[in-house]
């Protein structure tokens, strides 16, 4: 079910909520992007039909903007492509008997490039901790390099890059601490040892298999983005199956009880 809590006009809403088929096929276990997300959430999403998932249109807006940017970049480069180049290339490969799919934005002469759209505050956050970009982007691109190697039977990748587009970059803030120094920034990513990446994929598949057979009841603490008030941001704001998640429902009722107790024990001011 798609809600529209912030009254996005119908004209735009129709385009945002349009259901796009991702072309993965039936025999796909999961995508590289899925592997970067919590196994338990993936399992619930897999088992919950689209019409039973709850998501607000404002949460689809970012994906809509991202798709529009990708489409524009694709159309710009499509006509200039040489034979050895690949745009929006999808590769499926088997690991531990499971098919993993990955679609990367751009490949040419050994260079894999992925486009990312994000907020400047997100990059600022990573800059502050000296990471410059999220680790999951590094892992994702290394997985693409491995998929390419497996599909061609030989390592082809020499460089990995992400091009990050900050959708809300503001020149007036350029002197703020850790503020990105431009609206579009390119980062080079280290190409890891292929065995290391393959081990990571296989370990993730094991965790996803456990979730699939019901051994995992909720996401791990590090996966749910707990804020300083103890609130699980991912569960509350970025999970369309939170109403189906037993662990989160228990967590919410405990929080409610604690809040109730706190209110009852707070001394009343009598004037
Ligand atoms: S509600 Fe939270 S714990 Fe449950 S699946 Fe969603 S993100 Fe994971």
py3Dmol code that shows the C-alpha trace and the ligand (Angstrom):
import py3Dmol

protein = """\
ATOM      1  CA  UNK A   1       0.000   0.000   0.000  1.00  0.00           C
ATOM      2  CA  UNK A   2       1.356   3.427  -0.918  1.00  0.00           C
ATOM      3  CA  UNK A   3       0.334   6.315   1.318  1.00  0.00           C
ATOM      4  CA  UNK A   4       0.649   9.994   0.441  1.00  0.00           C
ATOM      5  CA  UNK A   5       1.010  11.653   3.850  1.00  0.00           C
ATOM      6  CA  UNK A   6       2.547  14.825   2.434  1.00  0.00           C
ATOM      7  CA  UNK A   7       0.066  15.453  -0.380  1.00  0.00           C
ATOM      8  CA  UNK A   8       2.351  15.071  -3.364  1.00  0.00           C
ATOM      9  CA  UNK A   9       0.252  16.272  -6.329  1.00  0.00           C
ATOM     10  CA  UNK A  10      -1.300  13.503  -8.425  1.00  0.00           C
ATOM     11  CA  UNK A  11       0.565  14.577 -11.561  1.00  0.00           C
ATOM     12  CA  UNK A  12       3.901  13.723  -9.915  1.00  0.00           C
ATOM     13  CA  UNK A  13       2.555  10.935  -7.726  1.00  0.00           C
ATOM     14  CA  UNK A  14       1.510   8.837 -10.739  1.00  0.00           C
ATOM     15  CA  UNK A  15       5.083   8.793 -11.987  1.00  0.00           C
ATOM     16  CA  UNK A  16       6.648   8.188  -8.560  1.00  0.00           C
ATOM     17  CA  UNK A  17       4.524   5.134  -7.786  1.00  0.00           C
ATOM     18  CA  UNK A  18       4.718   3.565 -11.232  1.00  0.00           C
ATOM     19  CA  UNK A  19       5.727  -0.024 -10.688  1.00  0.00           C
ATOM     20  CA  UNK A  20       8.874  -0.713 -12.632  1.00  0.00           C
ATOM     21  CA  UNK A  21       9.755  -4.318 -13.422  1.00  0.00           C
ATOM     22  CA  UNK A  22      13.395  -4.861 -12.586  1.00  0.00           C
ATOM     23  CA  UNK A  23      13.959  -7.737 -15.021  1.00  0.00           C
ATOM     24  CA  UNK A  24      15.736  -9.966 -12.530  1.00  0.00           C
ATOM     25  CA  UNK A  25      13.940 -13.186 -13.451  1.00  0.00           C
ATOM     26  CA  UNK A  26      12.582 -15.899 -11.224  1.00  0.00           C
ATOM     27  CA  UNK A  27      15.720 -17.937 -10.543  1.00  0.00           C
ATOM     28  CA  UNK A  28      17.600 -15.061  -8.913  1.00  0.00           C
ATOM     29  CA  UNK A  29      18.362 -15.547  -5.217  1.00  0.00           C
ATOM     30  CA  UNK A  30      19.076 -11.873  -4.614  1.00  0.00           C
ATOM     31  CA  UNK A  31      20.975  -8.877  -5.912  1.00  0.00           C
ATOM     32  CA  UNK A  32      24.296  -7.435  -4.780  1.00  0.00           C
ATOM     33  CA  UNK A  33      22.340  -4.486  -3.368  1.00  0.00           C
ATOM     34  CA  UNK A  34      20.132  -6.883  -1.381  1.00  0.00           C
ATOM     35  CA  UNK A  35      23.260  -8.484   0.089  1.00  0.00           C
ATOM     36  CA  UNK A  36      24.227  -5.097   1.531  1.00  0.00           C
ATOM     37  CA  UNK A  37      20.924  -4.836   3.420  1.00  0.00           C
ATOM     38  CA  UNK A  38      19.732  -6.777   6.506  1.00  0.00           C
ATOM     39  CA  UNK A  39      18.905 -10.452   5.772  1.00  0.00           C
ATOM     40  CA  UNK A  40      15.812 -10.390   7.984  1.00  0.00           C
ATOM     41  CA  UNK A  41      14.362  -7.340   6.228  1.00  0.00           C
ATOM     42  CA  UNK A  42      15.092  -8.926   2.829  1.00  0.00           C
ATOM     43  CA  UNK A  43      13.272 -12.096   3.894  1.00  0.00           C
ATOM     44  CA  UNK A  44      10.200 -10.185   5.068  1.00  0.00           C
ATOM     45  CA  UNK A  45      10.148  -8.145   1.858  1.00  0.00           C
ATOM     46  CA  UNK A  46      10.395 -11.323  -0.202  1.00  0.00           C
ATOM     47  CA  UNK A  47       7.493 -12.921   1.631  1.00  0.00           C
ATOM     48  CA  UNK A  48       5.224  -9.886   1.740  1.00  0.00           C
ATOM     49  CA  UNK A  49       3.247  -9.147  -1.432  1.00  0.00           C
ATOM     50  CA  UNK A  50       3.675  -5.594  -2.741  1.00  0.00           C
ATOM     51  CA  UNK A  51       0.094  -4.613  -1.829  1.00  0.00           C
ATOM     52  CA  UNK A  52       0.736  -5.565   1.816  1.00  0.00           C
ATOM     53  CA  UNK A  53       3.902  -3.480   2.152  1.00  0.00           C
ATOM     54  CA  UNK A  54       3.392   0.028   3.491  1.00  0.00           C
ATOM     55  CA  UNK A  55       5.420   2.856   2.041  1.00  0.00           C
ATOM     56  CA  UNK A  56       4.830   6.575   1.771  1.00  0.00           C
ATOM     57  CA  UNK A  57       5.247   8.333  -1.580  1.00  0.00           C
ATOM     58  CA  UNK A  58       7.818  10.724  -0.057  1.00  0.00           C
ATOM     59  CA  UNK A  59      10.067   7.706   0.556  1.00  0.00           C
ATOM     60  CA  UNK A  60       9.826   6.730  -3.107  1.00  0.00           C
ATOM     61  CA  UNK A  61      10.746  10.240  -4.179  1.00  0.00           C
ATOM     62  CA  UNK A  62      14.507   9.746  -3.748  1.00  0.00           C
ATOM     63  CA  UNK A  63      14.450   6.563  -5.840  1.00  0.00           C
ATOM     64  CA  UNK A  64      12.423   8.417  -8.472  1.00  0.00           C
ATOM     65  CA  UNK A  65      14.994  11.245  -8.670  1.00  0.00           C
ATOM     66  CA  UNK A  66      17.826   8.691  -8.781  1.00  0.00           C
ATOM     67  CA  UNK A  67      16.166   6.830 -11.664  1.00  0.00           C
ATOM     68  CA  UNK A  68      15.664  10.077 -13.598  1.00  0.00           C
ATOM     69  CA  UNK A  69      19.377  10.944 -13.213  1.00  0.00           C
ATOM     70  CA  UNK A  70      20.456   7.442 -14.273  1.00  0.00           C
ATOM     71  CA  UNK A  71      18.173   7.599 -17.282  1.00  0.00           C
ATOM     72  CA  UNK A  72      19.594  10.943 -18.349  1.00  0.00           C
ATOM     73  CA  UNK A  73      23.205   9.696 -18.004  1.00  0.00           C
ATOM     74  CA  UNK A  74      22.330   6.527 -19.891  1.00  0.00           C
ATOM     75  CA  UNK A  75      20.767   8.429 -22.766  1.00  0.00           C
ATOM     76  CA  UNK A  76      23.695  10.861 -22.942  1.00  0.00           C
ATOM     77  CA  UNK A  77      26.285   8.092 -23.296  1.00  0.00           C
ATOM     78  CA  UNK A  78      24.285   5.500 -25.237  1.00  0.00           C
ATOM     79  CA  UNK A  79      25.006   6.790 -28.713  1.00  0.00           C
ATOM     80  CA  UNK A  80      28.745   7.180 -28.122  1.00  0.00           C
ATOM     81  CA  UNK A  81      29.323   3.702 -26.850  1.00  0.00           C
ATOM     82  CA  UNK A  82      32.062   1.555 -28.362  1.00  0.00           C
ATOM     83  CA  UNK A  83      31.820  -2.256 -28.552  1.00  0.00           C
ATOM     84  CA  UNK A  84      33.838  -2.924 -25.441  1.00  0.00           C
ATOM     85  CA  UNK A  85      31.722  -0.541 -23.394  1.00  0.00           C
ATOM     86  CA  UNK A  86      28.710  -1.484 -21.363  1.00  0.00           C
ATOM     87  CA  UNK A  87      25.933   0.636 -19.939  1.00  0.00           C
ATOM     88  CA  UNK A  88      23.511  -0.599 -17.305  1.00  0.00           C
ATOM     89  CA  UNK A  89      25.016  -4.056 -17.690  1.00  0.00           C
ATOM     90  CA  UNK A  90      23.322  -6.835 -15.713  1.00  0.00           C
ATOM     91  CA  UNK A  91      25.309  -9.934 -14.812  1.00  0.00           C
ATOM     92  CA  UNK A  92      24.008 -13.053 -13.053  1.00  0.00           C
ATOM     93  CA  UNK A  93      26.481 -15.480 -11.503  1.00  0.00           C
ATOM     94  CA  UNK A  94      26.248 -18.433  -9.132  1.00  0.00           C
ATOM     95  CA  UNK A  95      27.845 -18.498  -5.673  1.00  0.00           C
ATOM     96  CA  UNK A  96      27.264 -21.526  -3.395  1.00  0.00           C
ATOM     97  CA  UNK A  97      24.611 -22.652  -5.872  1.00  0.00           C
ATOM     98  CA  UNK A  98      22.648 -19.380  -5.599  1.00  0.00           C
ATOM     99  CA  UNK A  99      22.337 -16.883  -8.434  1.00  0.00           C
ATOM    100  CA  UNK A 100      23.364 -13.360  -7.497  1.00  0.00           C
ATOM    101  CA  UNK A 101      22.589 -10.519  -9.857  1.00  0.00           C
ATOM    102  CA  UNK A 102      24.284  -7.165 -10.206  1.00  0.00           C
ATOM    103  CA  UNK A 103      23.643  -4.266 -12.520  1.00  0.00           C
ATOM    104  CA  UNK A 104      26.310  -1.638 -12.865  1.00  0.00           C
ATOM    105  CA  UNK A 105      26.013   1.707 -14.475  1.00  0.00           C
ATOM    106  CA  UNK A 106      29.090   1.982 -16.678  1.00  0.00           C
ATOM    107  CA  UNK A 107      31.983  -0.175 -17.790  1.00  0.00           C
ATOM    108  CA  UNK A 108      34.683   0.751 -20.228  1.00  0.00           C
ATOM    109  CA  UNK A 109      38.314  -0.337 -20.756  1.00  0.00           C
ATOM    110  CA  UNK A 110      38.648  -1.907 -17.313  1.00  0.00           C
ATOM    111  CA  UNK A 111      36.897   0.889 -15.414  1.00  0.00           C
ATOM    112  CA  UNK A 112      33.647   0.274 -13.547  1.00  0.00           C
ATOM    113  CA  UNK A 113      31.747   3.397 -12.553  1.00  0.00           C
ATOM    114  CA  UNK A 114      28.639   3.570 -10.406  1.00  0.00           C
ATOM    115  CA  UNK A 115      26.546   6.711 -10.012  1.00  0.00           C
ATOM    116  CA  UNK A 116      25.173   7.599  -6.596  1.00  0.00           C
ATOM    117  CA  UNK A 117      22.783  10.337  -5.584  1.00  0.00           C
ATOM    118  CA  UNK A 118      22.820  11.412  -1.976  1.00  0.00           C
ATOM    119  CA  UNK A 119      22.405  14.335   0.376  1.00  0.00           C
ATOM    120  CA  UNK A 120      25.389  16.484   1.289  1.00  0.00           C
ATOM    121  CA  UNK A 121      24.750  15.723   4.977  1.00  0.00           C
ATOM    122  CA  UNK A 122      25.323  12.043   4.220  1.00  0.00           C
ATOM    123  CA  UNK A 123      28.731  12.726   2.667  1.00  0.00           C
ATOM    124  CA  UNK A 124      29.521  15.205   5.442  1.00  0.00           C
ATOM    125  CA  UNK A 125      28.806  12.462   7.962  1.00  0.00           C
ATOM    126  CA  UNK A 126      31.276  10.067   6.306  1.00  0.00           C
ATOM    127  CA  UNK A 127      33.863  12.821   5.792  1.00  0.00           C
ATOM    128  CA  UNK A 128      33.661  13.565   9.511  1.00  0.00           C
ATOM    129  CA  UNK A 129      34.684  10.034  10.352  1.00  0.00           C
ATOM    130  CA  UNK A 130      37.446  10.046   7.762  1.00  0.00           C
ATOM    131  CA  UNK A 131      35.773   7.409   5.575  1.00  0.00           C
ATOM    132  CA  UNK A 132      34.873   9.756   2.705  1.00  0.00           C
ATOM    133  CA  UNK A 133      32.200   7.334   1.405  1.00  0.00           C
ATOM    134  CA  UNK A 134      30.083   4.509   2.873  1.00  0.00           C
ATOM    135  CA  UNK A 135      31.897   1.165   3.059  1.00  0.00           C
ATOM    136  CA  UNK A 136      28.918  -0.509   1.416  1.00  0.00           C
ATOM    137  CA  UNK A 137      29.625   1.371  -1.829  1.00  0.00           C
ATOM    138  CA  UNK A 138      33.168  -0.021  -1.797  1.00  0.00           C
ATOM    139  CA  UNK A 139      31.873  -3.545  -1.228  1.00  0.00           C
ATOM    140  CA  UNK A 140      29.222  -3.143  -3.928  1.00  0.00           C
ATOM    141  CA  UNK A 141      31.706  -2.111  -6.613  1.00  0.00           C
ATOM    142  CA  UNK A 142      34.091  -4.893  -5.674  1.00  0.00           C
ATOM    143  CA  UNK A 143      31.210  -7.358  -6.064  1.00  0.00           C
ATOM    144  CA  UNK A 144      30.579  -5.983  -9.567  1.00  0.00           C
ATOM    145  CA  UNK A 145      34.247  -6.495 -10.449  1.00  0.00           C
ATOM    146  CA  UNK A 146      33.962 -10.096  -9.275  1.00  0.00           C
ATOM    147  CA  UNK A 147      30.740 -10.689 -11.252  1.00  0.00           C
ATOM    148  CA  UNK A 148      32.470  -9.355 -14.349  1.00  0.00           C
ATOM    149  CA  UNK A 149      35.507 -11.585 -13.783  1.00  0.00           C
ATOM    150  CA  UNK A 150      33.316 -14.661 -13.312  1.00  0.00           C
ATOM    151  CA  UNK A 151      31.201 -13.947 -16.372  1.00  0.00           C
ATOM    152  CA  UNK A 152      34.165 -13.321 -18.681  1.00  0.00           C
ATOM    153  CA  UNK A 153      36.430 -15.943 -17.091  1.00  0.00           C
ATOM    154  CA  UNK A 154      39.236 -13.426 -16.580  1.00  0.00           C
ATOM    155  CA  UNK A 155      39.796 -10.357 -14.404  1.00  0.00           C
ATOM    156  CA  UNK A 156      39.016  -7.307 -16.506  1.00  0.00           C
ATOM    157  CA  UNK A 157      38.701  -4.535 -13.972  1.00  0.00           C
ATOM    158  CA  UNK A 158      41.584  -2.184 -13.337  1.00  0.00           C
ATOM    159  CA  UNK A 159      39.745   0.673 -11.630  1.00  0.00           C
ATOM    160  CA  UNK A 160      36.617   1.214  -9.576  1.00  0.00           C
ATOM    161  CA  UNK A 161      35.006   4.609  -9.213  1.00  0.00           C
ATOM    162  CA  UNK A 162      31.835   6.116  -7.801  1.00  0.00           C
ATOM    163  CA  UNK A 163      30.486   9.422  -9.033  1.00  0.00           C
ATOM    164  CA  UNK A 164      28.441  10.978  -6.265  1.00  0.00           C
ATOM    165  CA  UNK A 165      25.801  13.573  -7.090  1.00  0.00           C
ATOM    166  CA  UNK A 166      24.736  15.657  -4.095  1.00  0.00           C
ATOM    167  CA  UNK A 167      21.158  16.646  -4.853  1.00  0.00           C
ATOM    168  CA  UNK A 168      21.047  19.445  -2.262  1.00  0.00           C
ATOM    169  CA  UNK A 169      24.575  20.897  -2.501  1.00  0.00           C
ATOM    170  CA  UNK A 170      24.730  24.547  -1.490  1.00  0.00           C
ATOM    171  CA  UNK A 171      27.742  26.700  -2.448  1.00  0.00           C
ATOM    172  CA  UNK A 172      27.106  28.994   0.539  1.00  0.00           C
ATOM    173  CA  UNK A 173      28.033  26.148   2.896  1.00  0.00           C
ATOM    174  CA  UNK A 174      31.329  25.254   1.255  1.00  0.00           C
ATOM    175  CA  UNK A 175      33.398  26.452   4.249  1.00  0.00           C
ATOM    176  CA  UNK A 176      31.484  24.297   6.753  1.00  0.00           C
ATOM    177  CA  UNK A 177      33.458  21.449   8.308  1.00  0.00           C
ATOM    178  CA  UNK A 178      33.610  18.381   6.057  1.00  0.00           C
ATOM    179  CA  UNK A 179      31.247  19.928   3.513  1.00  0.00           C
ATOM    180  CA  UNK A 180      31.645  18.330   0.032  1.00  0.00           C
ATOM    181  CA  UNK A 181      33.732  20.656  -2.133  1.00  0.00           C
ATOM    182  CA  UNK A 182      31.467  20.380  -5.173  1.00  0.00           C
ATOM    183  CA  UNK A 183      28.029  19.099  -6.167  1.00  0.00           C
ATOM    184  CA  UNK A 184      29.409  16.116  -8.112  1.00  0.00           C
ATOM    185  CA  UNK A 185      32.453  14.283  -6.804  1.00  0.00           C
ATOM    186  CA  UNK A 186      34.329  11.295  -8.155  1.00  0.00           C
ATOM    187  CA  UNK A 187      35.957   8.836  -5.743  1.00  0.00           C
ATOM    188  CA  UNK A 188      38.422   6.061  -6.564  1.00  0.00           C
ATOM    189  CA  UNK A 189      37.786   2.806  -4.764  1.00  0.00           C
ATOM    190  CA  UNK A 190      40.379   0.201  -3.930  1.00  0.00           C
ATOM    191  CA  UNK A 191      40.061  -3.005  -5.944  1.00  0.00           C
ATOM    192  CA  UNK A 192      40.139  -5.792  -3.363  1.00  0.00           C
ATOM    193  CA  UNK A 193      41.430  -9.290  -3.708  1.00  0.00           C
ATOM    194  CA  UNK A 194      38.744 -11.294  -5.586  1.00  0.00           C
ATOM    195  CA  UNK A 195      38.875 -14.172  -3.062  1.00  0.00           C
ATOM    196  CA  UNK A 196      38.115 -11.756  -0.240  1.00  0.00           C
ATOM    197  CA  UNK A 197      35.060 -10.442  -2.104  1.00  0.00           C
ATOM    198  CA  UNK A 198      33.886 -13.954  -2.936  1.00  0.00           C
ATOM    199  CA  UNK A 199      34.186 -14.970   0.739  1.00  0.00           C
ATOM    200  CA  UNK A 200      32.097 -11.944   1.709  1.00  0.00           C
ATOM    201  CA  UNK A 201      29.359 -12.895  -0.782  1.00  0.00           C
ATOM    202  CA  UNK A 202      29.294 -16.515   0.413  1.00  0.00           C
ATOM    203  CA  UNK A 203      29.072 -15.459   4.073  1.00  0.00           C
ATOM    204  CA  UNK A 204      26.195 -13.106   3.256  1.00  0.00           C
ATOM    205  CA  UNK A 205      24.370 -15.867   1.355  1.00  0.00           C
ATOM    206  CA  UNK A 206      24.631 -18.070   4.469  1.00  0.00           C
ATOM    207  CA  UNK A 207      23.035 -15.310   6.572  1.00  0.00           C
ATOM    208  CA  UNK A 208      20.297 -14.781   3.990  1.00  0.00           C
ATOM    209  CA  UNK A 209      19.603 -18.524   3.919  1.00  0.00           C
ATOM    210  CA  UNK A 210      19.194 -18.499   7.706  1.00  0.00           C
ATOM    211  CA  UNK A 211      16.710 -15.661   7.421  1.00  0.00           C
ATOM    212  CA  UNK A 212      14.848 -17.550   4.700  1.00  0.00           C
ATOM    213  CA  UNK A 213      14.279 -20.572   6.925  1.00  0.00           C
ATOM    214  CA  UNK A 214      13.125 -18.383   9.799  1.00  0.00           C
ATOM    215  CA  UNK A 215      16.230 -18.574  12.003  1.00  0.00           C
ATOM    216  CA  UNK A 216      16.487 -14.782  12.157  1.00  0.00           C
ATOM    217  CA  UNK A 217      13.698 -12.913  13.940  1.00  0.00           C
ATOM    218  CA  UNK A 218      14.888  -9.350  13.572  1.00  0.00           C
ATOM    219  CA  UNK A 219      17.706  -7.227  12.220  1.00  0.00           C
ATOM    220  CA  UNK A 220      20.873  -6.704  14.232  1.00  0.00           C
ATOM    221  CA  UNK A 221      21.279  -3.563  16.355  1.00  0.00           C
ATOM    222  CA  UNK A 222      23.921  -2.163  13.973  1.00  0.00           C
ATOM    223  CA  UNK A 223      21.508  -2.580  11.051  1.00  0.00           C
ATOM    224  CA  UNK A 224      18.558  -0.628  12.431  1.00  0.00           C
ATOM    225  CA  UNK A 225      20.242   2.783  12.834  1.00  0.00           C
ATOM    226  CA  UNK A 226      19.491   3.495  16.503  1.00  0.00           C
ATOM    227  CA  UNK A 227      19.502   7.231  17.220  1.00  0.00           C
ATOM    228  CA  UNK A 228      20.561   8.927  20.463  1.00  0.00           C
ATOM    229  CA  UNK A 229      17.026   8.552  21.875  1.00  0.00           C
ATOM    230  CA  UNK A 230      17.114   4.775  21.387  1.00  0.00           C
ATOM    231  CA  UNK A 231      14.709   4.930  18.454  1.00  0.00           C
ATOM    232  CA  UNK A 232      15.321   2.554  15.549  1.00  0.00           C
ATOM    233  CA  UNK A 233      15.338   4.929  12.591  1.00  0.00           C
ATOM    234  CA  UNK A 234      15.432   2.258   9.917  1.00  0.00           C
ATOM    235  CA  UNK A 235      12.470   0.370  11.393  1.00  0.00           C
ATOM    236  CA  UNK A 236      10.354   3.466  11.940  1.00  0.00           C
ATOM    237  CA  UNK A 237      11.135   5.363   8.742  1.00  0.00           C
ATOM    238  CA  UNK A 238      12.699   3.103   6.152  1.00  0.00           C
ATOM    239  CA  UNK A 239      11.044  -0.278   6.382  1.00  0.00           C
ATOM    240  CA  UNK A 240       7.866  -1.053   4.451  1.00  0.00           C
ATOM    241  CA  UNK A 241       7.395  -4.337   6.328  1.00  0.00           C
ATOM    242  CA  UNK A 242       7.836  -3.088   9.900  1.00  0.00           C
ATOM    243  CA  UNK A 243       4.182  -3.984  10.640  1.00  0.00           C
ATOM    244  CA  UNK A 244       5.061  -7.613   9.774  1.00  0.00           C
ATOM    245  CA  UNK A 245       8.219  -7.682  11.880  1.00  0.00           C
ATOM    246  CA  UNK A 246       7.673  -9.496  15.170  1.00  0.00           C
ATOM    247  CA  UNK A 247      10.895  -8.231  16.740  1.00  0.00           C
ATOM    248  CA  UNK A 248      10.108  -4.598  15.973  1.00  0.00           C
ATOM    249  CA  UNK A 249       6.524  -4.876  17.195  1.00  0.00           C
ATOM    250  CA  UNK A 250       7.781  -6.251  20.538  1.00  0.00           C
ATOM    251  CA  UNK A 251      10.393  -3.484  20.718  1.00  0.00           C
ATOM    252  CA  UNK A 252       7.685  -0.855  20.099  1.00  0.00           C
ATOM    253  CA  UNK A 253       5.373  -2.193  22.794  1.00  0.00           C
ATOM    254  CA  UNK A 254       8.254  -2.256  25.322  1.00  0.00           C
ATOM    255  CA  UNK A 255       9.088   1.369  24.424  1.00  0.00           C
ATOM    256  CA  UNK A 256       5.428   2.355  24.845  1.00  0.00           C
ATOM    257  CA  UNK A 257       5.275   0.706  28.285  1.00  0.00           C
ATOM    258  CA  UNK A 258       8.487   2.469  29.360  1.00  0.00           C
ATOM    259  CA  UNK A 259       7.092   5.806  28.171  1.00  0.00           C
ATOM    260  CA  UNK A 260       3.801   5.162  30.016  1.00  0.00           C
ATOM    261  CA  UNK A 261       5.724   4.360  33.236  1.00  0.00           C
ATOM    262  CA  UNK A 262       7.863   7.463  32.789  1.00  0.00           C
ATOM    263  CA  UNK A 263       4.757   9.677  32.350  1.00  0.00           C
ATOM    264  CA  UNK A 264       3.031   8.085  35.374  1.00  0.00           C
ATOM    265  CA  UNK A 265       6.097   8.605  37.568  1.00  0.00           C
ATOM    266  CA  UNK A 266       6.755  12.199  36.506  1.00  0.00           C
ATOM    267  CA  UNK A 267       5.712  14.517  39.394  1.00  0.00           C
ATOM    268  CA  UNK A 268       2.696  16.620  38.466  1.00  0.00           C
ATOM    269  CA  UNK A 269       2.969  20.369  38.913  1.00  0.00           C
ATOM    270  CA  UNK A 270       0.005  21.589  40.972  1.00  0.00           C
ATOM    271  CA  UNK A 271      -0.573  25.305  41.059  1.00  0.00           C
TER     272      UNK A 271
END
"""
ligand_1 = """\
8
LIG
S 11.246 -3.380 11.241
Fe 13.410 -3.068 11.667
S 14.112 -5.035 12.514
Fe 12.188 -5.393 11.396
S 12.734 -5.899 9.305
Fe 12.338 -3.741 9.328
S 14.385 -2.825 9.660
Fe 14.528 -4.974 10.280
"""
view = py3Dmol.view(width=600, height=400)
view.addModel(protein, "pdb")
view.setStyle({"model": 0}, {"cartoon": {"style": "trace"}})
view.addModel(ligand_1, "xyz")
view.setStyle({"model": 1}, {"stick": {}})
view.zoomTo()
view.show()
